[in-house]
Amino acid sequence: MKPVATPEQQLAPLIKGRQVELVVIGGSAGGVDALVALLPTLPEGFRPAVACILHVPADRESRLAELFDARTALPVREARDKQPIEPGNVYFAGAGYHLSIEDDRSFSLSCEAPVHFARPAIDVLMESAADVYGERMVGILLTGANYDGADGMCRIREQGGLTIVQDPQEAQSNTMPQEAIRRCAPHLVLPLSGIRTVLPLLETP
């Protein structure tokens, strides 16, 4: 029987010659716990910027940046309108606004209609990021209870980026990863332990 490839072995041919500048991570139900398992593994000096987006209630202030700043070796902040995206920083989408990326690689906030009942919506961030960064970005979709993120992952793949989806069998809510798998055939489907292993390797040129 052929041995099963490790996450590192699966990733190696996908990142060969690829210079990753941005990692976008999206999730919904169960997403905070998933990020707690992932973000602390990012080493100090990790070069790509990381943009995280979870479905958060619009009627309350998001404290996610504050929560993860205490757990992560990299600087963590909430994304602001017109803010340039800097390497080696982790950004979180705030409550009540869509977060997107402009051609000059800065963030933009908007109050357009919710997408899949969500604002901020994962699709909005991922699609705009794919159009700007192309093959220099990685999209990671985690646990969630609706279809948000599937369109975004498809756009990332179409634009040459790398797509990774959490294994639905271990997701707290499997609707989101299952829909992304059905729609766009992601490059890798991994449990959190596998994503945790490959995340620090994504800066390999």
Contacts in CASP RR format, 6 or more apart in sequence:
PFRMAT RR
TARGET T0000
AUTHOR 0000-0000-0000
METHOD contacts of the structure
MODEL  1
MKPVATPEQQLAPLIKGRQVELVVIGGSAGGVDALVALLPTLPEGFRPAV
ACILHVPADRESRLAELFDARTALPVREARDKQPIEPGNVYFAGAGYHLS
IEDDRSFSLSCEAPVHFARPAIDVLMESAADVYGERMVGILLTGANYDGA
DGMCRIREQGGLTIVQDPQEAQSNTMPQEAIRRCAPHLVLPLSGIRTVLP
LLETP
6 197 0 8 1.000
7 188 0 8 1.000
7 190 0 8 1.000
7 194 0 8 1.000
7 195 0 8 1.000
7 197 0 8 1.000
7 198 0 8 1.000
8 197 0 8 1.000
8 198 0 8 1.000
8 201 0 8 1.000
10 188 0 8 1.000
10 190 0 8 1.000
10 198 0 8 1.000
11 188 0 8 1.000
11 198 0 8 1.000
11 201 0 8 1.000
11 202 0 8 1.000
14 162 0 8 1.000
14 187 0 8 1.000
14 188 0 8 1.000
15 162 0 8 1.000
15 201 0 8 1.000
15 202 0 8 1.000
15 204 0 8 1.000
17 205 0 8 1.000
18 135 0 8 1.000
18 136 0 8 1.000
18 162 0 8 1.000
18 205 0 8 1.000
19 136 0 8 1.000
19 205 0 8 1.000
20 47 0 8 1.000
20 48 0 8 1.000
20 136 0 8 1.000
20 137 0 8 1.000
20 138 0 8 1.000
20 162 0 8 1.000
20 202 0 8 1.000
20 203 0 8 1.000
21 47 0 8 1.000
21 48 0 8 1.000
21 49 0 8 1.000
21 87 0 8 1.000
21 133 0 8 1.000
21 136 0 8 1.000
21 137 0 8 1.000
22 48 0 8 1.000
22 49 0 8 1.000
22 50 0 8 1.000
22 51 0 8 1.000
22 85 0 8 1.000
22 129 0 8 1.000
22 133 0 8 1.000
22 136 0 8 1.000
22 137 0 8 1.000
22 138 0 8 1.000
23 48 0 8 1.000
23 49 0 8 1.000
23 50 0 8 1.000
23 51 0 8 1.000
23 137 0 8 1.000
23 138 0 8 1.000
23 139 0 8 1.000
23 140 0 8 1.000
23 199 0 8 1.000
23 202 0 8 1.000
24 50 0 8 1.000
24 51 0 8 1.000
24 52 0 8 1.000
24 53 0 8 1.000
24 125 0 8 1.000
24 126 0 8 1.000
24 129 0 8 1.000
24 137 0 8 1.000
24 138 0 8 1.000
24 139 0 8 1.000
24 140 0 8 1.000
24 156 0 8 1.000
25 35 0 8 1.000
25 38 0 8 1.000
25 50 0 8 1.000
25 51 0 8 1.000
25 52 0 8 1.000
25 53 0 8 1.000
25 139 0 8 1.000
25 140 0 8 1.000
25 141 0 8 1.000
25 142 0 8 1.000
26 52 0 8 1.000
26 53 0 8 1.000
26 54 0 8 1.000
26 122 0 8 1.000
26 125 0 8 1.000
26 126 0 8 1.000
26 139 0 8 1.000
26 140 0 8 1.000
26 141 0 8 1.000
26 142 0 8 1.000
26 149 0 8 1.000
27 34 0 8 1.000
27 53 0 8 1.000
27 54 0 8 1.000
27 55 0 8 1.000
27 122 0 8 1.000
27 141 0 8 1.000
27 142 0 8 1.000
27 143 0 8 1.000
27 144 0 8 1.000
27 176 0 8 1.000
28 54 0 8 1.000
28 55 0 8 1.000
28 118 0 8 1.000
28 122 0 8 1.000
28 143 0 8 1.000
28 144 0 8 1.000
28 145 0 8 1.000
28 146 0 8 1.000
28 148 0 8 1.000
28 173 0 8 1.000
28 176 0 8 1.000
29 55 0 8 1.000
29 143 0 8 1.000
29 144 0 8 1.000
29 145 0 8 1.000
29 172 0 8 1.000
29 173 0 8 1.000
30 142 0 8 1.000
30 143 0 8 1.000
30 144 0 8 1.000
30 171 0 8 1.000
30 172 0 8 1.000
30 173 0 8 1.000
31 54 0 8 1.000
31 142 0 8 1.000
31 143 0 8 1.000
31 144 0 8 1.000
31 172 0 8 1.000
32 54 0 8 1.000
32 64 0 8 1.000
32 67 0 8 1.000
33 172 0 8 1.000
34 142 0 8 1.000
34 143 0 8 1.000
34 166 0 8 1.000
34 172 0 8 1.000
34 192 0 8 1.000
35 52 0 8 1.000
35 54 0 8 1.000
35 68 0 8 1.000
35 142 0 8 1.000
36 71 0 8 1.000
37 192 0 8 1.000
37 196 0 8 1.000
38 192 0 8 1.000
38 195 0 8 1.000
38 196 0 8 1.000
38 199 0 8 1.000
39 50 0 8 1.000
39 52 0 8 1.000
39 68 0 8 1.000
39 71 0 8 1.000
39 72 0 8 1.000
39 76 0 8 1.000
39 90 0 8 1.000
40 71 0 8 1.000
40 72 0 8 1.000
40 73 0 8 1.000
41 196 0 8 1.000
41 199 0 8 1.000
41 200 0 8 1.000
42 50 0 8 1.000
42 72 0 8 1.000
42 73 0 8 1.000
42 74 0 8 1.000
42 90 0 8 1.000
42 199 0 8 1.000
42 200 0 8 1.000
43 73 0 8 1.000
43 200 0 8 1.000
44 73 0 8 1.000
44 74 0 8 1.000
45 73 0 8 1.000
45 74 0 8 1.000
45 88 0 8 1.000
46 73 0 8 1.000
46 74 0 8 1.000
46 88 0 8 1.000
46 200 0 8 1.000
46 203 0 8 1.000
47 87 0 8 1.000
47 88 0 8 1.000
47 203 0 8 1.000
48 87 0 8 1.000
48 88 0 8 1.000
48 138 0 8 1.000
48 202 0 8 1.000
48 203 0 8 1.000
49 85 0 8 1.000
49 86 0 8 1.000
49 87 0 8 1.000
49 88 0 8 1.000
49 89 0 8 1.000
49 90 0 8 1.000
49 91 0 8 1.000
50 74 0 8 1.000
50 88 0 8 1.000
50 89 0 8 1.000
50 90 0 8 1.000
50 91 0 8 1.000
51 79 0 8 1.000
51 85 0 8 1.000
51 90 0 8 1.000
51 91 0 8 1.000
51 92 0 8 1.000
51 93 0 8 1.000
51 99 0 8 1.000
51 101 0 8 1.000
51 125 0 8 1.000
51 129 0 8 1.000
52 64 0 8 1.000
52 68 0 8 1.000
52 90 0 8 1.000
52 91 0 8 1.000
52 92 0 8 1.000
52 93 0 8 1.000
53 92 0 8 1.000
53 93 0 8 1.000
53 99 0 8 1.000
53 120 0 8 1.000
53 121 0 8 1.000
53 122 0 8 1.000
53 125 0 8 1.000
54 64 0 8 1.000
54 92 0 8 1.000
54 93 0 8 1.000
55 118 0 8 1.000
55 120 0 8 1.000
55 122 0 8 1.000
55 148 0 8 1.000
56 62 0 8 1.000
56 64 0 8 1.000
56 93 0 8 1.000
56 94 0 8 1.000
56 95 0 8 1.000
56 96 0 8 1.000
56 120 0 8 1.000
57 95 0 8 1.000
58 95 0 8 1.000
58 96 0 8 1.000
58 119 0 8 1.000
59 95 0 8 1.000
60 95 0 8 1.000
61 95 0 8 1.000
62 78 0 8 1.000
62 92 0 8 1.000
62 93 0 8 1.000
62 94 0 8 1.000
62 95 0 8 1.000
64 78 0 8 1.000
64 92 0 8 1.000
64 94 0 8 1.000
65 76 0 8 1.000
65 77 0 8 1.000
65 78 0 8 1.000
65 91 0 8 1.000
65 92 0 8 1.000
68 76 0 8 1.000
68 90 0 8 1.000
68 92 0 8 1.000
69 75 0 8 1.000
69 76 0 8 1.000
69 77 0 8 1.000
72 90 0 8 1.000
74 88 0 8 1.000
74 89 0 8 1.000
74 90 0 8 1.000
75 88 0 8 1.000
75 89 0 8 1.000
75 90 0 8 1.000
76 89 0 8 1.000
76 90 0 8 1.000
76 91 0 8 1.000
76 92 0 8 1.000
77 89 0 8 1.000
77 90 0 8 1.000
77 91 0 8 1.000
77 92 0 8 1.000
78 91 0 8 1.000
78 92 0 8 1.000
78 93 0 8 1.000
78 94 0 8 1.000
79 91 0 8 1.000
79 92 0 8 1.000
79 93 0 8 1.000
79 94 0 8 1.000
79 99 0 8 1.000
79 107 0 8 1.000
79 109 0 8 1.000
80 107 0 8 1.000
80 109 0 8 1.000
81 107 0 8 1.000
81 108 0 8 1.000
81 109 0 8 1.000
82 106 0 8 1.000
82 107 0 8 1.000
82 108 0 8 1.000
83 106 0 8 1.000
83 107 0 8 1.000
84 104 0 8 1.000
84 105 0 8 1.000
84 106 0 8 1.000
85 91 0 8 1.000
85 101 0 8 1.000
85 105 0 8 1.000
85 106 0 8 1.000
85 107 0 8 1.000
91 107 0 8 1.000
93 99 0 8 1.000
93 120 0 8 1.000
93 125 0 8 1.000
94 120 0 8 1.000
95 120 0 8 1.000
96 111 0 8 1.000
96 119 0 8 1.000
96 120 0 8 1.000
97 109 0 8 1.000
97 110 0 8 1.000
97 111 0 8 1.000
97 119 0 8 1.000
97 120 0 8 1.000
98 109 0 8 1.000
98 110 0 8 1.000
98 111 0 8 1.000
98 112 0 8 1.000
98 115 0 8 1.000
98 119 0 8 1.000
98 120 0 8 1.000
98 121 0 8 1.000
98 124 0 8 1.000
98 125 0 8 1.000
99 107 0 8 1.000
99 108 0 8 1.000
99 109 0 8 1.000
99 120 0 8 1.000
99 124 0 8 1.000
99 125 0 8 1.000
100 107 0 8 1.000
100 108 0 8 1.000
100 110 0 8 1.000
100 124 0 8 1.000
100 125 0 8 1.000
100 128 0 8 1.000
100 129 0 8 1.000
101 107 0 8 1.000
101 108 0 8 1.000
101 125 0 8 1.000
101 128 0 8 1.000
101 129 0 8 1.000
101 132 0 8 1.000
101 133 0 8 1.000
102 108 0 8 1.000
102 128 0 8 1.000
102 132 0 8 1.000
103 132 0 8 1.000
105 132 0 8 1.000
108 128 0 8 1.000
111 119 0 8 1.000
112 119 0 8 1.000
112 124 0 8 1.000
113 119 0 8 1.000
114 121 0 8 1.000
115 121 0 8 1.000
115 123 0 8 1.000
115 124 0 8 1.000
115 148 0 8 1.000
116 123 0 8 1.000
116 146 0 8 1.000
116 147 0 8 1.000
116 148 0 8 1.000
116 149 0 8 1.000
117 146 0 8 1.000
118 146 0 8 1.000
118 148 0 8 1.000
121 148 0 8 1.000
121 149 0 8 1.000
122 141 0 8 1.000
122 148 0 8 1.000
122 149 0 8 1.000
122 152 0 8 1.000
123 148 0 8 1.000
123 149 0 8 1.000
123 150 0 8 1.000
123 151 0 8 1.000
123 152 0 8 1.000
126 139 0 8 1.000
126 149 0 8 1.000
126 151 0 8 1.000
126 152 0 8 1.000
126 153 0 8 1.000
126 155 0 8 1.000
126 156 0 8 1.000
127 151 0 8 1.000
127 152 0 8 1.000
127 155 0 8 1.000
129 137 0 8 1.000
129 156 0 8 1.000
130 137 0 8 1.000
130 152 0 8 1.000
130 155 0 8 1.000
130 156 0 8 1.000
130 158 0 8 1.000
130 159 0 8 1.000
130 160 0 8 1.000
130 161 0 8 1.000
131 155 0 8 1.000
131 159 0 8 1.000
133 159 0 8 1.000
133 161 0 8 1.000
134 156 0 8 1.000
134 159 0 8 1.000
134 160 0 8 1.000
134 161 0 8 1.000
135 159 0 8 1.000
135 160 0 8 1.000
135 161 0 8 1.000
136 161 0 8 1.000
137 156 0 8 1.000
137 161 0 8 1.000
137 162 0 8 1.000
138 156 0 8 1.000
138 161 0 8 1.000
138 162 0 8 1.000
138 163 0 8 1.000
138 164 0 8 1.000
138 202 0 8 1.000
139 153 0 8 1.000
139 156 0 8 1.000
139 161 0 8 1.000
139 162 0 8 1.000
139 163 0 8 1.000
139 164 0 8 1.000
140 164 0 8 1.000
140 165 0 8 1.000
140 166 0 8 1.000
140 195 0 8 1.000
141 149 0 8 1.000
141 150 0 8 1.000
141 153 0 8 1.000
141 163 0 8 1.000
141 164 0 8 1.000
141 165 0 8 1.000
141 166 0 8 1.000
141 176 0 8 1.000
141 177 0 8 1.000
141 180 0 8 1.000
141 186 0 8 1.000
142 166 0 8 1.000
142 171 0 8 1.000
142 176 0 8 1.000
142 177 0 8 1.000
143 166 0 8 1.000
143 171 0 8 1.000
143 172 0 8 1.000
143 173 0 8 1.000
143 174 0 8 1.000
143 176 0 8 1.000
143 177 0 8 1.000
144 171 0 8 1.000
144 172 0 8 1.000
144 173 0 8 1.000
144 174 0 8 1.000
144 175 0 8 1.000
144 176 0 8 1.000
144 177 0 8 1.000
145 173 0 8 1.000
145 175 0 8 1.000
145 176 0 8 1.000
146 175 0 8 1.000
146 176 0 8 1.000
147 175 0 8 1.000
147 176 0 8 1.000
147 179 0 8 1.000
148 176 0 8 1.000
149 176 0 8 1.000
149 179 0 8 1.000
149 180 0 8 1.000
150 176 0 8 1.000
150 179 0 8 1.000
150 180 0 8 1.000
150 182 0 8 1.000
150 183 0 8 1.000
150 184 0 8 1.000
151 183 0 8 1.000
153 163 0 8 1.000
153 165 0 8 1.000
153 180 0 8 1.000
153 183 0 8 1.000
153 184 0 8 1.000
153 186 0 8 1.000
154 183 0 8 1.000
154 184 0 8 1.000
156 162 0 8 1.000
156 163 0 8 1.000
157 163 0 8 1.000
157 184 0 8 1.000
157 185 0 8 1.000
157 186 0 8 1.000
157 187 0 8 1.000
162 187 0 8 1.000
162 188 0 8 1.000
162 202 0 8 1.000
163 180 0 8 1.000
163 184 0 8 1.000
163 186 0 8 1.000
163 187 0 8 1.000
163 188 0 8 1.000
164 186 0 8 1.000
164 187 0 8 1.000
164 188 0 8 1.000
164 189 0 8 1.000
164 190 0 8 1.000
164 195 0 8 1.000
164 198 0 8 1.000
165 177 0 8 1.000
165 180 0 8 1.000
165 181 0 8 1.000
165 186 0 8 1.000
165 188 0 8 1.000
165 189 0 8 1.000
165 190 0 8 1.000
166 177 0 8 1.000
166 189 0 8 1.000
166 190 0 8 1.000
166 191 0 8 1.000
166 192 0 8 1.000
166 195 0 8 1.000
167 177 0 8 1.000
167 189 0 8 1.000
167 190 0 8 1.000
167 191 0 8 1.000
168 174 0 8 1.000
168 177 0 8 1.000
168 178 0 8 1.000
168 181 0 8 1.000
169 191 0 8 1.000
170 191 0 8 1.000
170 192 0 8 1.000
171 177 0 8 1.000
177 189 0 8 1.000
180 186 0 8 1.000
181 189 0 8 1.000
188 198 0 8 1.000
190 198 0 8 1.000
END
